[in-house]
Every structure is written in C-alpha cells, then in structure tokens.
Amino acid sequence: MRTLVWFKNDLRVSDHPALAAARERGQVVACYCMSTEQWRAHDMGDWRLAFQLRTLEALRQQLDELNIKLAILDAPEFSDVPAALIRLCKSWQIDALDSIDEYPLNERRRDDAVEQTLLDAGVAVNRHVGDVLVEPGVLKTGSGTPYTVFTPFYKKWLDPAENAVRQICTAPDRQPVFTLPGDQPDQVVPERVDGVDRRLGEKRWPAGEAVAQELLDTFITERAARYPDDRDVPALDGTSGLSAHLAVGSLSARQCVSAAMRASLHLSKSSDGLQKWVSEIAWRDFYRHIVAQFDHVNKGKAFRLEKDHLPWRHAPDELQAWQEGMTGYPLVDAAMRQLNETGWMHNRLRMIAAMFLSKHLLIDWRSGERYFMQKLVDGDFASNNGGWQWSASTGTDAAPYFRIFNPTSQGLKFDKGGAFTTQFVPELRGLDARYMFEPHKAGVSSYPAPIVDHKLARERALAFFKANL
C-alpha cells in the first residue's frame, strides 16, 4: 500500500501520527502545498514565512534520510489544494492520504474539501490529531457545551493530556527505496518565496526539529524551575523560546508535555515551574478549541458578540506611533521595537502592548492583532487572536474591562533598572533609573512625550466600556 503524507504546520518526523500510521501500512511519500497567496491573506509575515521555509528544508533532509520523497506542490490558495493533491495521487498511484487536522475555519474547509475530492476518486483519507493534546469537542461542561473559561478547561484537560502523552510516537524507520510512477514534481524547497529569502533571520531563529528538541531539553533541565518568576522579566532568558517551533510544528505540544512528565512523572505533582509551563501549553490547546468550535471567531468578530461593535476610535497617527514604538511609554515602545527588529515579543509585553492599544488608545484590537500576525516569527492565529481578545476584554475568559495595565508601573515591576527597555530604546541609556519609565519628567528631548496621559486614558476607557456594555 502506498500512502501520501500531507505535511502542513507539522514539519517534523517525530510524534507525527500521520507519518507513523502511513509507515506502518507500507510505502510512504510526502507532500507540502505552497499556499503563499492564502498565507499572505491570513497576514503571515516575512519572519514567519522565512522560518517556515527553513523548517521545511530541514524536514526535507530528514525525510530524505528515511528514503521518503517530499513533493513541493504549488497551490496558491487553499481552494487550489484539492486539485493539486488529486493530481499527485493519480500520478504516483496513491492508495491513501494521511494528514494532521488543523482547526481555524479556512483550514477546516480546505481539509474537508480535500477529503471529499480524494474519496470521490477512490483514495482513502485518514485524519489524525497531532496539533493538540486533546481534540476539540471532546471536553464539555456539565451542560454539554464547550468550555469558555480556562481554569475549568485546564482541570478537565489534565487527565486526557496525560493519556495523550502515553501515545506519543517515534520517528519511523528508514524505508526501502522504491520507484515511483508518473511525473516527478518539484522536490526542492524554494530559497525565495513572494520576495522573501528563507535565510531571513536564520542566525536569530535557527530552524528544524533538532534545534527544537535541543531548546526543549535545555529549558526543562536549566530554566523550568525558575519559570514562574523569570517568565515575566523580559531582560531574562526565562521562557522556553519554543513558540516559533510550535507554530510551524517542528515540535509538538505533546512532546513538550511529555518532556515535563519525564522530569516530574505526573503533571499534578510536578514542580511549580513545570506546572506553570504546562498550563501555558494548555492555553494553546484552549484557544484551538475556541477557533474550532466558534466559527465567528474566525471571521474577525469578537468572541463575545455583544462587544463586536464597540465604537473604537479611528486614530491612524496614534496607531502608527504604537506600531513604530513612539508612544512615549518606554516599556510599550521597547516591546514594539523588539517586535519590529526581531520578529518576536516577550509574552508579558504582548499583553502590555495589546492592552495599551485597546484601552489607553481605544483603537480596535483587530488592528493590533493583524499587525502582530504580520510581524511575528511565531504568528499563530488561534493564540494571537485569543491573546488580543483577552487584552481587549472582548474574548473568552477575558480580562475584565476595568483591568488596565499601567505601563509605567509594569516597567518598574518587570524591568526595574531598564535593562530590557534601554536595549531597544537607546535614547534612554544613561538615564537615572528613577525616570526610566517617565523620561518626560527628566526633560529628555530625544524621546517623545506620552501620547496620552495614563490617568486620563484609564478614566476614558472605563467610561467607554461602561457606556457600551
């Protein structure tokens, strides 16, 4: 039997249930669809695209060592994917297609169309769970509805998550070489796509499964114990650094939880650091469950539909100042400049920057959500949307509308002394630490004054939300 494994955002050979199942049945070939126009329509940025291409090349090399051919198919939009796959299946005389499910709405529609097209042509289709530990729809509240609050979701998630870890699969053995019939499609990963060189950011963001596994091992052994404290300090290397690998699938969430379990034997009895980190993996699953079960979230709407038409301010100059890191609030500006310069932003800063845009400036959270997706090397629709809606108080389990971070006190708390801030806002180097997060009080002329007063912005935000609830 000959099976085609269709890779998507699961660019690895270990813990890949579709690849493992296909190899057990016999001959395996693989493919990847280049859907550049669709990716760009989904706001995929250059950093993420380049990282994805490098990861794909690393996967191609791994598959080559396993004697598995990887076909690179041109399918500019998701609607082109079924035809591209059926052509390959007919050419290579494929008996079955195996793939891992994705959960945003357009991806689900694409996968459903592929399944129907191949079944109509007599090709068996096998869809696997590999992007989450617990499949969306499995966990329900007592009334039979999806969870929309994280804490009860997490408590219900732990046991099936542990069971999922026990089913983790290893990389398949090398298969015997065999000759394929028909045309031989391109098997070279392009070096440039849509004007983006895949080498963009390669020193900062090395790609591939081996890199991801090394980062995971280093985090578990060296940093996990300090994670609850260090993860909120942007000047420290306190996070796992795995988000980009999780986004493209060079590492699975199940592998992350497996590593935590190996270090602690049982999740509920693990160290505080590992428990806190595993809960962040659970948040990733949670947001995937949301996009899988609430279609309107995928259509640019607020999760809480009653908040979908809030009268956000139209302030393009202020939006631009926020995007460029010129708001006059040093920690916000350092965060935005980190994003622009590196393709990544520390998670604590993502919350601070998002809340500043949506509550200090009362600019539609969707403008910020899109900007983040266009810049982030770890751009991921479910997590990015969930985080933005949490910050803007429009989403599931969201921060209450009256929770408004003070960017000055956040700086004093999480970047005392300004080690991180001055790395990205060099205008403030040498400034007395007392004025680091209020430099206008020290008369600094090389840095902009605050575009809005915090106290007045807070009062305005409270009035805005109260008037529109």
N, C-alpha and C positions, 0 to 999 in steps of 0.2 A: 504493500500500500504506500502511496506517495502523498505526503501532506505538505501543504504550503502554510508556513507560519507567517502571519502578517504582523510585523512589528509596528507599534505606534509610539506612545510615550512610555515604553517599557524596554529600553535599549540595554538589555543585559542578557546573560545566558544562565545565571544562577537564579534560583527561585523564580523561574519563568514557567508557570504551569502549562501554558500553551505549547511551549517548546518541549517540555518534558513529556507531555502526553503524546505529541506527534512523534517523538523519537521512539517511544515505546511501541508504536504501531508499525514502524518501518522507516522508509526513506523520507528524508526531510529536506525541503528547500525553503527559502525565506524571501520576503519582500518588504519594501518600505515605500510608501507613497509620498512623493514630494508635493505637498498641497500648499505651495507658497502663497498663492492669492488668498486662500482661506485663512491661513495663519495671519497674514497681514490684516485681513478684515477683522480678525479676532485680536488685533493690536499686539501681535508678537513683535518685540523689538529686536534690534540688531544684536545686542548682547546675548539674548536667549537663542536667536537663530544660529549664531556662530557656535555657541556652546552645544547646541543640538547637533549640528553638523559634525563637530569634533567627536561627540559621543557616538554618533552613527559610524564614523570611520573606525573608532575603537571597537565597536561591535562587529563591523565587517571583518576586522582582523581576527577577532575571537571566533567568529563563525568559520572563517577560512581554516583555522586550526582544527575545527571539528568536521571539515570537509562539507560544510553547508554553504551553498551558493546564496548570495543575497542580491536579489534583483532590485534596482532602483527605478521606480515607476513614476512617470510624470502624470500627476493628477492635480492640476492647479487648484480646483475647488473640490469640496467633499462630494459634490454631485458627480464628479468625474471618476471617483474611486471604484464604484461597482464595475464599470466598463473596463477599467484598467486591470482589475483583478480577474475578471472573467476571461479576458484575452490571454493573460498569463496562464490561467488554469487550463485553458484549451491547448495552448502551445506546449506546455510541459506535462500534459496529461495528468492533471492533479485529481486525486480522489476526494480529498477533504481539505478544508481550510480551518485552522485554529488561530484564535486571537484572544487577547485580553480586553475585556469591556472597559469603555470609558463612559463618564456619566454626565457631562454637560449635554444640553439638549441637541445641539447640532451634531455632536459626535454620536449620540444615540441614534439619531435619524440616519446618519451615514451608515452605522453598523447594521441597522435594521434593513436598509436598502441593499447592502452587500449580502446579507443573509438571504433575502428573498431572491435576489438575482442568481446567486450560486445554487440555491436549492432548485430553482426552476431549470437550471442547466444540469442537474444531477450531481452536483458537488455537495458533499456533506459539510455541515458547518458546526463547529464546536466553539462555544464562547466560554471563557474562563474568568474567574475572579482573581485578579492579581494586583490591582491598583489600590485596594483597600484590604483591611483585615477582615471586616465584616461587610457582607454585601448589603447595599441599600435595600430597604424593605423588610429585612429580617428582624430588626429591633423595633418594637412597637410599645407604646404606652399602654397602661391598663385599659384605656378606652379603644385601643386598636389603631391609634393614629401615630404618625411619625413623631419622633422627638424633636422639639424645637428649643429645648433648653439643654445646655451642655452637661451639667452635673449629673442629672438622672441618666442621660445618654451614656455618659462615661461609666457609671456604675454598672449599667446593663451590658456595656461593651466589653468589660474586662474579661469575663469568662470565655465568651466566644473568641476573643482576640487570642487568649492563651491557647485555645484549641486550634486556631488557625496557624499559630506558630509551630505546632507539632506536625503540621502537614507541609512544612517548608520543603522545597525540592532542590536538589543539587543540579549542577550543570550536567548535561548529557555527555556520554562518552562519544569519542570520535566515530563517525560512521564510515563504512566502506565507500570508496569512490565509485560513482556510477555516472553513466552518460545520460544527459537529458535530451529529449527530442525537441524538434521545433526551433524557433528563433531563440537567440540568446540576447535578452535585453541587457541594457547597460548595468554593469556591476561595479561601477566606480562612483564613489561618493564625491559629488562636485566640490571643488575648492571655493567657488563663489556662487552664491545664490541671491538673486534680487539685489545685486550690488554689494553684498556682504561677504567679506573674506572670512572663511571659517577660522583663520588664525587670530581674529579679533579677540583680545582678552585671554589668549591661551596661557600666558605666564601667570596671570592672576587667577584664572579659572581652568586649571588642567582638567581634562575630561576622561571619562571611561570608568568601567566597573572596578578596575584595580585601584584607581585613585579613590573612588567612593568607599571601597572596603577599608583602605588604609585610614581614611578620615574617620570612619566609624570606629575602628579599633582604637585609634588614638583618643577619640572622645571618651569612649567607655572606660578606658584604663587610666586616663590622665586628667580629664576635666569633669566627668559626670558628677563626681562627689561634690564639686563646688558649684554645680549648675544653678541651684535655686538662688544663690547670691550673685554669681558672676554674670548670669544671662541678661541682667538688666543694665549692665555697665558697658557702654559702647566702646570704651577705651581698652577693655579687656578682650582677650580671645576666649570668651566664655560660652559661646554657643557651639553647636556641633559642626556648623559650616556645611551641612548636607542638603540644604534646601534646593539648590540647583540640581543636584543629582536625583533627588526625589521627584523634581518637576519633569525631568526627561526619562526617569525610570532606570538610570544606571545603578540604582539601589532601590529596593522595595521597602515599603513601610513595614512589611512583615519581617524583613531582615533586621531592621532597626529594633523592633520589639524583641526579636529572637536574641540579639546581642545583649539587650538589657536583661532578659531572662537568664541567659547563661551567666551573667555577672551576679544575679540575685536569686536564682532558682524559681522564685514565684513573684509575680508583679505586685501583689498586695502586700508583700513582706519585703520589698526591695528598699534600697536606701532612698532617702528623701530626694536626692538628686536624680536617680533613675526614675522614680515615680513621677516627678515633675516633668521630666523629659518625655516619658511615655504618654503623659496626658497631652503633651503638645502633638504627638503623633495621632492621638485620639481626636484632637481638634481637626486635624487634616481629614480624617475619616468623616467626622461630623459634617463638615462643610460639603464633602462629596455626597453625603446622604441628602443634604438640603437641595443641592442642584439637581439630584436625580429624582426627587420626589415633589418638588415645587417648580413647575415649568416656568412660572412668571419670573422667577429669579434670573433665569437665563435670558430674559428678554429686556433687560435693562430696567426692571421695575424693583421697587423696594420690597423686601420680604414682607414687611407689614404694609399691605396695600393702602391702608388709611393714611400712610405717610408718603405715598408715592408722588403726590402733587404739592408738596411743600413749596411755598413761593421763594425759592432760593434767589440770592442776589446775583445779578449779572454784573460782574466786576472784572473785566478782562485784564486790566492793568494789575489788579491785586493777584489774580490767578497767575499771571506771568511772574510777578515778584516772588510768589511762592515757588513756582517751578524753578526759578533761577537761584533760589536761596538768597533772596534780598529782602526779607520781611522785616529786618531789624530785630528779630528774636534769634540770638546766636545758635541755640540748640536746634531750632527748626531749620535754620539756614545750613548748618553743618550737615544735618540729615539729608537735605535736598541736594547739597553739593556732593555728598558721598554717593548718592544715587546716580547723579549725572556723570560723575567721574569714574565710578567703579562698576555700575550696573547692579548694585546691591545696597540695601539699607538694613541696619540693625533693627530687630523686631520691636524693641521698645520705642525706637524712633519712628517706626512706621505708625504706631498708634498716636504718638505726639504730633507728627506732621499731618496725619489724616484728621485728627480732631481739631487742629489749628485751622485747616482749610474749611471744614464743615461747620465749625462752631464759632471760632473767632471771626472768620470772614463770611460765614453763611453762604458759601459757594457750594453748589450741588456736588455731592460726594462722587457722582459719576464722572465728573471732570478729573478728579484726583485718581479714581480707580483706573481710568483709561491711561492717564499719564504714567502711573506705576507700571501697568502692563507693558507700555511702550519702552520702558527703561530697564526693567528688572531682568537679570540673568535667570532668576528663578520664577519668572512670571507664570502664575498658575491661576486659572480663572476662579475656581472654587474658593481657594484660600484667600486670594486677593479680594474678591467680592465680599466674602464673609467678614474679613478684617475691616474693610471700608464701611460696611453697613453696621458693624459693631460700633465703630468710632462715631458714626453719624447718628446713632440711635434709631436707625430705621430697620434694623435686621433682627435675626433670630438671636435670642439671648443677649441682646444689645446692651451696651452701657446706658443707664438712664439718661434722659436728656439733660438733667442738671449736673451730670458728671462732665466737667470741662477742665482738662488739664491746664495748669498754669505753666507755660513753657519756661518761665524764669525759675520757679521752684523745682521743676523737673530737672533743669540743668544743675541746680545746686545739689540736688539729691543724687543724680546718677552720673554726673560728670564734674564732680567737685574738683576745682582747680583748672578745669577746662582742657585736660589733655586731649580728649577727642575733638572738642569744638575747635581748638586752635589748629588742629591738623587740617581741617577743611575750611576754616575761616581765618586765614593767616593774618588778616588785618588786626586781629585781637591779640596776637602774640606779644608777650611782654606786659600786657595789661594787668593791673592789680587784680588779684582773684576776687576781691570784693565786688568788682564791677564787671566781671566776666560775662554775666548774663543780663546786665543792664548797662552796656557800654555808653549809652547816650548820657548817663548820669556822670560819666567821667569826661564828657566832652569829646569823645572820639569822632573825628571828622571823616575818616576814611571808610566808615561803615554806616549804612543807612539807619535813620531813626526808625522806631517801630511804626509800622503802617497802621496799627490800631492799638489803642490803649487796652490792656488786659481787663481792667475793671469794667470799662465801658462795654467791651466786647462781650464779657460774661453776662452783663445785665441785658444787653441786646439779644443774646442767644436765648436766655431764659424767657424773655418776653416773646420771642419768635416762636419757640416751641409751645409755650402755654397758649398762645393765640391760635395755633394751628393744630392742636391735638383733637 
